[in-house]
Structure formats: structure tokens, C-alpha cells
Amino acid sequence: MKAQNYTAEATARIIEDYQAGVSVEQIADAIDKSVRSVRSKLVREGVYVATPKAKARKNDEPTKKELLLTLESIAPFEVTGLMGATKASIQDLIAHFKS
């Protein structure tokens, strides 16, 4: 039989602490386990809620794809060949066709 990594009491304690708002890092330090181990146990117990990751976009500028969609809606030609164009060039074309 495999040795238990977490006793029933330890499991109950980490769940209680986690639900009370104690960070996974603090729980791990308190019971001398790795953060990964504690997080995995909380996941197996169905109580862990992953924190949402920040958006990867660095700024609020439109993407090249969004710019091409805008251009496509106002230009009298097919824009699929412009995927290699720079964002600045696409923005210039949009400005030209809007004026």
C-alpha cells in the first residue's frame, strides 16, 4: 500500500485554509510541502480555483487582423493579400478610404 501524502486531517485543514483565503504559498509553507503539491491536492479535492491570467496584449491598439477587417468593410478590393503589410500601412489605407 502506498504511503499517504496527506492525512484526512491535513486535507481538511488545507481546504479550510484555502477557502478562508489563505494563499497556496502560505499553506505550503505551513505544512512543509511544495506549492505544486498543495495546488494538486486542492485540484483533486475539487476546491482549487485557478486565477485568471492577464491578457497577453501589450496595449489597446487594434491587431493587424482587426485593421484588415475594418479595411475590408470600406475598401473596394480584396484585402487578403495585405496580411504581410505593416499595421501603419493598413492604417494609412483605412484613413485614405474613410476620407
CYANA upper distance limits for C-alpha pairs under 8 A (distance plus 0.5 A):
  6 TYR  CA     10 ALA  CA      6.27
  6 TYR  CA     11 THR  CA      6.48
  7 THR  CA     11 THR  CA      6.61
  8 ALA  CA     12 ALA  CA      6.63
  9 GLU  CA     13 ARG  CA      6.63
 10 ALA  CA     14 ILE  CA      6.71
 11 THR  CA     15 ILE  CA      6.69
 11 THR  CA     41 LYS  CA      8.37
 12 ALA  CA     16 GLU  CA      6.57
 13 ARG  CA     17 ASP  CA      6.52
 14 ILE  CA     18 TYR  CA      6.40
 14 ILE  CA     27 ILE  CA      7.07
 14 ILE  CA     38 VAL  CA      8.39
 14 ILE  CA     42 LEU  CA      8.34
 15 ILE  CA     19 GLN  CA      6.55
 15 ILE  CA     42 LEU  CA      7.31
 15 ILE  CA     47 VAL  CA      7.70
 16 GLU  CA     20 ALA  CA      6.61
 17 ASP  CA     21 GLY  CA      7.03
 17 ASP  CA     22 VAL  CA      5.89
 17 ASP  CA     27 ILE  CA      7.76
 18 TYR  CA     22 VAL  CA      5.54
 18 TYR  CA     23 SER  CA      6.97
 18 TYR  CA     24 VAL  CA      7.36
 18 TYR  CA     27 ILE  CA      8.12
 19 GLN  CA     47 VAL  CA      8.39
 22 VAL  CA     26 GLN  CA      7.04
 22 VAL  CA     27 ILE  CA      7.27
 23 SER  CA     27 ILE  CA      6.83
 24 VAL  CA     28 ALA  CA      6.56
 24 VAL  CA     35 VAL  CA      6.71
 24 VAL  CA     38 VAL  CA      7.25
 24 VAL  CA     39 ARG  CA      7.13
 25 GLU  CA     29 ASP  CA      6.75
 25 GLU  CA     35 VAL  CA      6.09
 26 GLN  CA     30 ALA  CA      6.66
 27 ILE  CA     31 ILE  CA      6.87
 27 ILE  CA     35 VAL  CA      8.50
 27 ILE  CA     38 VAL  CA      8.01
 28 ALA  CA     32 ASP  CA      6.24
 28 ALA  CA     33 LYS  CA      5.38
 28 ALA  CA     34 SER  CA      6.08
 28 ALA  CA     35 VAL  CA      5.80
 28 ALA  CA     37 SER  CA      8.49
 28 ALA  CA     38 VAL  CA      6.58
 29 ASP  CA     33 LYS  CA      7.01
 29 ASP  CA     34 SER  CA      8.07
 33 LYS  CA     37 SER  CA      6.94
 33 LYS  CA     38 VAL  CA      7.28
 34 SER  CA     38 VAL  CA      6.91
 35 VAL  CA     39 ARG  CA      6.51
 36 ARG  CA     40 SER  CA      6.51
 37 SER  CA     41 LYS  CA      6.70
 38 VAL  CA     42 LEU  CA      6.71
 39 ARG  CA     43 VAL  CA      6.66
 39 ARG  CA     48 TYR  CA      7.50
 40 SER  CA     44 ARG  CA      6.68
 41 LYS  CA     45 GLU  CA      6.67
 42 LEU  CA     46 GLY  CA      6.73
 42 LEU  CA     47 VAL  CA      6.03
 42 LEU  CA     48 TYR  CA      5.54
 43 VAL  CA     47 VAL  CA      6.53
 43 VAL  CA     48 TYR  CA      5.45
 43 VAL  CA     49 VAL  CA      8.45
 62 PRO  CA     66 GLU  CA      6.32
 62 PRO  CA     67 LEU  CA      6.90
 63 THR  CA     67 LEU  CA      6.76
 63 THR  CA     87 LYS  CA      8.46
 64 LYS  CA     68 LEU  CA      6.65
 64 LYS  CA     83 MET  CA      8.23
 64 LYS  CA     86 THR  CA      8.42
 64 LYS  CA     87 LYS  CA      6.27
 64 LYS  CA     90 ILE  CA      8.44
 65 LYS  CA     69 LEU  CA      6.74
 65 LYS  CA     83 MET  CA      8.43
 66 GLU  CA     70 THR  CA      6.82
 67 LEU  CA     71 LEU  CA      6.65
 67 LEU  CA     87 LYS  CA      8.01
 67 LEU  CA     90 ILE  CA      7.20
 67 LEU  CA     91 GLN  CA      7.50
 68 LEU  CA     72 GLU  CA      6.39
 68 LEU  CA     79 VAL  CA      7.23
 68 LEU  CA     82 LEU  CA      8.31
 68 LEU  CA     83 MET  CA      8.33
 68 LEU  CA     90 ILE  CA      7.51
 69 LEU  CA     73 SER  CA      6.86
 70 THR  CA     74 ILE  CA      7.32
 70 THR  CA     94 ILE  CA      7.92
 71 LEU  CA     75 ALA  CA      6.16
 71 LEU  CA     79 VAL  CA      7.86
 71 LEU  CA     90 ILE  CA      7.96
 71 LEU  CA     93 LEU  CA      7.81
 71 LEU  CA     94 ILE  CA      5.96
 72 GLU  CA     76 PRO  CA      8.40
 72 GLU  CA     77 PHE  CA      8.00
 72 GLU  CA     78 GLU  CA      7.37
 72 GLU  CA     79 VAL  CA      6.42
 74 ILE  CA     94 ILE  CA      8.14
 74 ILE  CA     97 PHE  CA      7.05
 74 ILE  CA     98 LYS  CA      7.81
 75 ALA  CA     94 ILE  CA      8.41
 75 ALA  CA     97 PHE  CA      6.91
 79 VAL  CA     83 MET  CA      8.31
 82 LEU  CA     90 ILE  CA      8.44
 85 ALA  CA     89 SER  CA      6.84
 85 ALA  CA     90 ILE  CA      7.25
 86 THR  CA     90 ILE  CA      6.91
 87 LYS  CA     91 GLN  CA      6.59
 88 ALA  CA     92 ASP  CA      6.68
 89 SER  CA     93 LEU  CA      6.84
 90 ILE  CA     94 ILE  CA      6.74
 91 GLN  CA     95 ALA  CA      6.68
 92 ASP  CA     96 HIS  CA      6.66
 93 LEU  CA     97 PHE  CA      6.74
 94 ILE  CA     98 LYS  CA      6.57
 95 ALA  CA     99 SER  CA      6.79
